[in-house]
Amino acid sequence: MAELAPLVTTPDAPVPPGGAAEWFRGAGGARLRAALFVPEGRARGSVILSPGRTEAIEKYYETIGDFLERGFVVLAHDWRGQGLSARELGDRLKGHARGYKTFLADFQALLRTFADRLPKPWIAVGHSMGGCLTLLAMAHGEKRFAAAVLSAPMLGVQTGKVSPKAARWAARLNTWFGRANRYVPGQPNDPFADDFEANVLTHDRARFARNCGLIAAEPQLALGAPTWGWLDFAFRATAYLARPDRLRGITVPVVILSAEDDRLVDNAAQDAAARHLPQGKLIRVPGAFHEILMETDPMRKIFMRAFDALTGRVAPKPAEAPKRVEAASAEPAAAPPAAAPVALAPEPVAPEAVTPSDKPKTARKPAAAKSPAAPAKAAAKKPAAAKKPAVAAEAKPAAAKKPAAKAPAAKKSEPKPAAAKAAAKTSAKTPVKAEAKPATKAVKPPAAKAKAATAKAAEKTTATKAAATKAPAAKAAPKPAPAKAAASKAHTPKTTAPAKKPAAKKPVAQ
């Protein structure tokens, strides 16, 4: 029967649903803490989350929630010497270690304790020191992980103004001479400090304040500066992973996310590790400080996108994939009803189709105009003025009879179309007068053919009456369908007389 352990919570850091903590026994019987979180529904795999130095389970509540939403069981733990796990020294604030083999033994005890509650595949996620120890365990033969995502892993340590070689020898000598449990000088040693402006971990003020609130709520979670013993462990662990031959045995995909502005670990060592890993991949997070998962949302989302891309390959969603296939197959079934609106697409073309259908009718006009080719060309140009095709179509015979006489007629009749337009605008009820004036004036050009002007004047009354009955039909036709009216009235010889009037409109159209 597992012994339950506490989980610290604050208003800003609530415990994710479906989680509980318990104690387990590590190397040498050390009492260590771990927490298991189970998602709703069927799990697609398990995430083993290993935090960095000074960090506890509670710091990763937000990230644990992200993994739960993606359908993963999450196992998080406190390394020995931090969190609520057993500390190595009587002074709890000293971050101490006794080599990396003890950590690896604790890690194996963790996996052994929870193995039957962790559905496969297993995804390893580690930050900083946790990323280093996770990769170290895989290099020592841990084969149960299907993939790993490492956030700013400690594969090399920044030593500031001191050279790495000098710092490594200083750590080794102090450990040999019994000073392993002493603080490394020059390191910040106030775990309760809440000075956001001076921190080198995150740019996110809210997450920084949330983590400080957890330590304030439970001081037992706090951890101070490292000792010489911890620094010696860090140099030995990173030196082991610096050997390319020790990384080539890790054949599963490993994604390393490197914080661009990291001031704690060495990014060059991360680059080298990604090259030596058979399926290694390096992703840089621009502008990020060391704690990528505690950074601002845009930086943090880079990690989550990398996680999603990797788990999409090695741990696809078993329950959702069939649903998407069914939804995709159901959509084509619903497509036929949607085809009805698609059938309406020709409707906009229908009005345009009427115009081309009328064009063959206008093409028949040259056939009716058996006059010379010059009038035929004029007829081809006339349909461009589609507003008044009836008059233009009838003007062709007059143009065929006297093409030479058109030039003077056009010069004299230039103001006449303006008068005709003005008469048409004033009233539609007086079409007879509009035609009577052009009729009397149109008689002047064909005066040679007329026998006597007096006879025309006598017949003026009868002609106007006849035109009143037929001319309105000719003028009413252009309003609904101008082209059709012109085609229908083309065969009547009586309209040839008023057809001479549009001859004067030729210059206007040009």
C-alpha positions in Angstrom: 0.0 0.0 0.0 1.5 3.3 -1.2 2.1 6.0 1.5 0.5 9.2 0.4 2.6 12.4 0.3 1.4 16.0 0.4 1.1 18.4 -2.6 1.5 22.1 -1.9 -1.1 24.4 -3.5 -1.8 28.1 -3.7 -4.5 30.2 -5.4 -2.1 30.8 -8.3 -0.9 27.2 -8.4 -3.8 24.7 -7.9 -3.1 21.0 -8.1 -4.1 19.6 -11.5 -7.1 17.2 -11.5 -6.6 13.5 -11.2 -3.3 13.8 -9.2 -1.9 12.4 -6.0 1.5 12.2 -4.5 3.1 9.3 -2.6 6.5 8.3 -1.1 8.7 5.7 -2.6 12.1 4.3 -1.6 15.2 5.3 -3.6 18.8 4.1 -3.4 19.9 3.3 0.2 16.2 3.5 1.3 16.0 7.3 0.9 12.4 8.6 1.2 11.6 10.3 -2.1 8.4 11.9 -3.3 6.6 11.4 -6.6 3.2 12.4 -8.0 1.0 10.6 -10.6 -1.6 12.5 -12.6 -4.1 10.6 -14.8 -6.1 12.2 -17.6 -9.7 11.6 -18.4 -10.5 8.9 -20.9 -8.1 6.6 -22.5 -4.4 7.6 -22.2 -2.2 7.8 -25.2 1.0 7.2 -23.2 3.0 8.5 -20.3 5.3 11.4 -19.6 8.0 11.0 -17.0 8.8 14.6 -15.9 12.2 15.3 -14.2 12.7 18.9 -12.9 16.0 20.8 -12.6 18.1 21.7 -9.7 16.2 23.5 -6.8 12.8 22.6 -8.4 9.9 20.7 -7.0 6.8 19.0 -8.4 4.6 22.0 -7.6 6.6 24.2 -9.9 5.3 22.2 -12.9 1.6 22.2 -12.3 0.9 24.2 -15.4 3.1 22.0 -17.6 1.5 18.9 -16.1 -1.9 20.3 -17.0 -0.8 20.8 -20.6 0.3 17.1 -20.8 -3.0 16.0 -19.2 -5.0 17.9 -21.8 -3.1 16.0 -24.5 -4.1 12.7 -23.0 -0.9 11.6 -21.2 -0.4 10.1 -17.8 2.2 12.3 -16.0 4.7 11.1 -13.4 6.6 13.9 -11.8 9.2 13.5 -9.0 11.5 15.3 -6.6 15.2 14.4 -7.0 16.9 13.5 -3.8 18.2 16.6 -2.1 15.4 18.9 -3.2 11.6 19.4 -3.0 10.1 17.3 -0.2 12.5 14.4 -0.9 15.2 13.4 1.5 18.1 15.9 1.7 21.7 14.9 1.7 22.8 17.2 4.4 21.4 18.4 7.7 21.2 21.9 6.3 18.3 21.7 3.9 19.3 24.7 2.0 22.5 23.3 0.7 22.2 21.9 -2.8 24.4 18.8 -2.4 25.1 15.6 -4.4 27.3 12.6 -4.1 28.0 11.6 -7.7 25.5 10.8 -10.5 25.2 7.0 -9.8 23.0 7.7 -6.8 20.7 9.8 -9.0 20.5 7.0 -11.6 19.6 4.4 -8.9 16.8 6.7 -7.6 15.5 7.1 -11.2 15.4 3.3 -11.7 13.6 2.9 -8.4 11.0 5.5 -9.6 10.3 3.7 -12.9 10.2 0.4 -11.1 7.6 1.6 -8.6 5.2 3.1 -11.1 5.9 1.0 -14.2 2.6 -0.9 -14.0 0.6 2.4 -13.8 2.4 4.0 -16.8 0.8 3.1 -20.1 3.2 2.8 -23.1 4.7 4.6 -24.9 6.9 6.5 -22.4 8.0 10.0 -23.2 10.9 11.4 -21.1 10.8 15.2 -20.4 13.6 16.8 -18.4 14.7 20.3 -17.6 18.3 21.4 -16.9 19.7 18.9 -14.4 16.7 16.6 -15.0 17.5 16.6 -18.7 21.1 15.7 -18.0 20.1 12.8 -15.7 17.5 11.6 -18.1 19.9 11.4 -21.0 22.5 9.9 -18.7 20.1 7.1 -17.8 19.4 6.4 -21.4 23.1 6.4 -22.2 23.5 3.8 -19.4 21.0 1.4 -21.0 17.5 2.6 -20.2 15.6 1.5 -23.2 11.9 1.9 -22.2 11.6 5.4 -23.4 10.2 5.9 -26.9 11.4 9.5 -27.2 12.7 12.4 -25.1 12.2 16.2 -25.0 14.9 18.1 -23.1 14.5 21.7 -22.0 17.8 23.5 -21.7 19.5 20.3 -20.5 22.6 20.7 -18.3 25.1 19.2 -20.8 27.7 21.8 -19.9 28.0 24.3 -17.1 28.8 28.0 -17.4 31.6 29.0 -15.1 31.6 32.8 -15.5 35.0 34.4 -15.4 36.7 31.2 -14.3 37.6 28.8 -17.1 35.7 25.5 -17.2 38.9 23.6 -16.7 39.9 25.6 -13.6 36.4 25.3 -12.1 36.4 21.5 -12.7 39.7 21.1 -10.9 38.6 23.3 -8.1 35.5 21.2 -7.6 37.4 17.9 -7.7 40.1 19.1 -5.3 37.6 20.5 -2.8 35.7 17.2 -2.8 38.9 15.2 -2.3 40.0 17.3 0.6 36.7 17.0 2.5 35.1 20.3 1.6 32.4 18.8 -0.7 29.6 20.0 1.6 30.7 23.7 1.5 29.0 26.3 -0.7 30.6 27.2 -3.9 31.6 30.8 -3.4 30.1 33.6 -5.4 26.8 31.9 -6.0 23.4 33.5 -5.1 22.2 31.9 -1.9 18.8 33.3 -1.1 16.0 30.9 -2.2 13.3 33.3 -0.8 14.4 36.3 -2.9 11.6 37.6 -5.1 13.5 40.2 -7.1 12.2 39.7 -10.6 14.5 42.3 -12.2 17.6 40.4 -11.0 16.5 36.9 -12.0 18.1 35.1 -14.9 15.5 32.3 -15.2 12.4 33.8 -16.9 11.0 36.9 -18.5 7.5 36.1 -17.3 6.7 38.1 -14.2 3.5 36.2 -13.3 5.1 32.8 -13.4 8.1 34.1 -11.4 5.7 35.4 -8.7 3.8 32.1 -8.7 6.9 30.1 -8.0 8.0 32.4 -5.3 4.5 32.1 -3.8 4.9 28.3 -3.6 8.1 28.6 -1.6 6.5 31.2 0.7 3.6 28.8 1.3 5.9 25.8 2.0 9.5 26.8 3.0 10.5 23.1 3.0 10.6 23.4 -0.8 13.3 26.0 -0.8 16.9 25.2 -1.9 20.0 27.4 -1.9 23.3 27.5 -3.7 25.2 24.4 -4.8 28.1 22.9 -2.9 31.4 21.7 -4.2 30.1 18.2 -4.1 27.2 19.1 -6.4 29.5 21.0 -8.8 31.8 18.0 -9.0 28.8 15.8 -9.8 27.8 18.2 -12.6 31.2 18.2 -14.2 31.4 14.4 -14.1 28.0 13.8 -15.5 28.5 16.3 -18.4 31.9 14.9 -19.1 30.4 11.4 -19.5 27.8 12.7 -22.1 30.5 14.7 -24.0 31.8 11.4 -25.4 30.1 10.9 -28.8 30.3 7.1 -28.6 28.2 7.1 -25.4 25.4 9.0 -27.2 25.3 6.9 -30.3 23.6 4.1 -28.4 20.5 6.3 -27.8 18.6 5.4 -31.0 15.2 7.0 -30.1 14.3 10.5 -31.1 15.7 13.2 -28.8 14.7 16.8 -29.1 16.8 19.4 -27.3 15.4 22.9 -26.8 18.1 25.5 -26.3 17.5 28.8 -24.5 19.2 31.5 -26.5 20.0 33.8 -23.6 20.8 31.0 -21.1 23.3 32.1 -18.4 23.6 28.9 -16.5 24.3 26.0 -18.9 26.4 25.7 -22.0 24.5 25.8 -25.3 27.5 24.7 -27.3 27.4 21.3 -25.4 23.7 21.0 -26.4 24.7 21.6 -30.1 27.3 18.9 -29.9 24.9 16.4 -28.3 22.3 16.9 -30.9 24.8 16.2 -33.6 26.0 13.0 -31.9 22.6 11.5 -31.2 21.4 9.3 -34.0 18.0 11.0 -34.0 19.0 14.2 -32.2 17.3 17.5 -33.1 18.1 21.0 -31.7 15.6 23.8 -31.5 16.6 27.2 -30.4 14.2 29.4 -28.4 15.1 33.0 -29.3 15.4 35.4 -26.4 14.7 32.8 -23.7 16.3 32.6 -20.3 17.1 29.2 -18.8 13.7 28.1 -17.7 11.9 27.7 -21.0 8.8 26.1 -19.5 8.5 29.1 -17.1 9.0 31.7 -19.8 6.5 33.9 -21.6 3.8 32.2 -23.7 5.4 32.7 -27.1 8.6 31.1 -25.9 6.9 28.4 -24.0 4.7 27.5 -27.0 7.9 26.6 -28.9 8.5 23.8 -26.5 4.9 22.6 -26.6 4.9 22.6 -30.4 8.1 20.5 -30.4 6.5 18.2 -27.9 3.3 17.8 -30.0 5.3 17.2 -33.2 7.3 14.4 -31.5 4.5 12.7 -29.7 2.4 12.9 -32.8 4.9 10.4 -34.3 5.6 8.1 -31.4 2.3 8.4 -29.4 -0.6 9.2 -31.8 -4.0 9.7 -30.3 -5.8 6.3 -30.4 -9.3 7.4 -29.6 -9.5 10.6 -31.7 -8.1 9.3 -35.0 -11.0 7.1 -35.9 -13.5 9.9 -35.0 -11.8 12.2 -37.4 -11.9 9.6 -40.2 -15.6 9.0 -39.6 -16.2 12.8 -39.6 -14.3 13.1 -42.9 -16.3 10.3 -44.4 -19.6 11.8 -43.2 -18.9 15.1 -44.8 -19.1 13.8 -48.4 -22.4 12.3 -47.5 -23.7 15.7 -46.5 -22.2 17.2 -49.7 -25.1 16.4 -52.1 -27.5 18.8 -50.2 -24.8 21.4 -50.4 -24.7 20.8 -54.2 -28.0 22.7 -54.5 -26.4 26.1 -53.9 -23.7 25.1 -56.3 -26.3 24.6 -59.0 -27.3 28.2 -58.6 -23.8 29.3 -59.7 -24.9 29.4 -63.4 -27.6 32.0 -62.5 -25.2 35.0 -62.7 -24.2 33.6 -66.1 -27.8 33.4 -67.3 -28.2 37.2 -67.9 -25.0 37.2 -69.7 -26.1 34.2 -71.8 -29.0 36.2 -73.0 -26.7 38.8 -74.6 -24.6 36.2 -76.5 -27.8 34.6 -77.7 -28.9 37.9 -79.2 -25.7 38.4 -81.0 -26.5 35.8 -83.6 -29.7 37.8 -84.2 -27.7 40.9 -84.8 -25.5 38.8 -87.1 -28.5 38.1 -89.2 -28.8 41.8 -90.0 -25.9 41.8 -92.5 -27.8 39.0 -94.3 -30.9 41.2 -94.5 -28.7 44.1 -95.6 -27.8 42.9 -99.1 -26.2 46.2 -99.7 -22.4 46.7 -100.2 -19.7 45.6 -97.8 -19.3 49.1 -96.3 -22.8 49.1 -94.7 -22.1 45.6 -93.4 -19.0 46.9 -91.6 -21.1 49.8 -90.2 -23.6 47.2 -89.0 -20.9 45.4 -87.2 -19.9 48.5 -85.4 -23.5 49.5 -84.5 -24.2 46.7 -82.0 -21.5 48.3 -79.8 -24.0 51.0 -79.1 -26.4 48.6 -77.5 -28.6 51.3 -76.0 -30.5 52.2 -79.2 -29.9 49.3 -81.7 -33.4 49.7 -83.3 -32.5 53.0 -84.9 -29.0 51.9 -85.8 -30.2 48.8 -87.5 -32.6 50.6 -89.7 -30.1 53.3 -90.7 -28.1 50.7 -92.7 -30.5 50.7 -95.7 -30.4 54.5 -95.9 -26.7 54.4 -95.7 -26.6 51.9 -98.5 -28.7 54.0 -100.9 -26.7 57.2 -100.5 -23.4 56.7 -98.8 -22.0 59.9 -100.3 -24.9 62.1 -99.2 -24.3 61.1 -95.6 -21.4 63.4 -95.0 -23.4 66.7 -95.6 -26.4 65.2 -93.9 -24.3 64.5 -90.9 -23.0 68.0 -90.7 -26.4 69.6 -90.9 -28.1 67.2 -88.7 -25.6 67.3 -85.8 -27.9 69.5 -83.7 -30.9 67.5 -84.7 -30.0 64.5 -82.5 -29.8 66.8 -79.5 -33.3 68.1 -80.3 -34.5 64.5 -80.7 -32.9 63.5 -77.3 -34.5 66.5 -75.7 -37.9 65.6 -77.1 -37.5 62.0 -75.8 -36.6 63.3 -72.4 -39.5 65.6 -72.1 -42.2 63.1 -72.4 -42.7 59.6 -73.7 -46.3 60.4 -74.7 -45.3 62.5 -77.7 -43.4 60.1 -79.9 -45.4 61.3 -83.0 -44.0 64.8 -82.7 -40.5 63.5 -82.2 -40.9 61.6 -85.4 -42.9 64.2 -87.3 -40.0 66.8 -87.1 -37.4 64.4 -88.4 -39.8 63.1 -91.0 -40.3 66.6 -92.5 -36.6 67.3 -92.3 -35.7 63.9 -93.5 -37.7 64.5 -96.7 -35.1 67.1 -97.7 -32.3 64.7 -98.4 -34.5 62.4 -100.6 -36.1 65.5 -102.3 -34.8 64.2 -105.7 -36.9 61.1 -105.5 -40.1 62.9 -104.3 -42.3 64.1 -107.1 -43.7 67.2 -105.3 -43.2 68.7 -101.9 -46.8 69.7 -101.9 -47.9 66.1 -102.2 -45.8 65.2 -99.2 -47.3 68.0 -97.2 -50.8 66.8 -98.1 -50.0 63.3 -97.0 -48.3 64.6 -93.8 -51.4 64.1 -91.7 -52.0 60.5 -92.9 -48.3 59.7 -92.5 -48.2 61.0 -89.0 -51.3 59.0 -88.1 -49.8 55.8 -89.6 -46.5 56.5 -87.8 -48.3 57.1 -84.5 -49.7 53.6 -84.7 -46.5 51.9 -85.7 -43.7 54.1 -84.4 -44.6 53.7 -80.7 -44.2 50.0 -81.2 -40.8 50.6 -82.7 -39.8 52.9 -79.8 -41.4 50.8 -77.1 -39.5 47.8 -78.2 -36.0 49.1 -77.3 -36.9 49.5 -73.6 -37.4 45.7 -72.8 -35.3 44.2 -75.5 -33.6 46.6 -77.9 -31.8 44.0 -80.0 -34.9 41.8 -80.5 -37.0 44.8 -81.5 -34.5 45.7 -84.2 -34.5 42.2 -85.5 -38.3 41.9 -85.6 -38.9 45.3 -87.3 -36.1 45.0 -89.9 -38.5 43.5 -92.5 -41.0 46.4 -92.6 -40.3 48.9 -95.5 -42.4 51.6 -93.8 -39.8 52.3 -91.2 -37.2 53.1 -93.8 -38.3 56.8 -93.8 -37.6 57.4 -90.1 -34.5 55.2 -90.4 -32.8 58.1 -92.3 -32.9 60.1 -89.0 -30.4 57.8 -87.3 -28.0 58.5 -90.1 -27.4 61.8 -88.5 -26.6 59.9 -85.3 -23.6 58.2 -86.8 -21.3 61.1 -86.1 -22.6 61.3 -82.5 -21.8 57.6 -81.9 -18.3 58.1 -83.4 
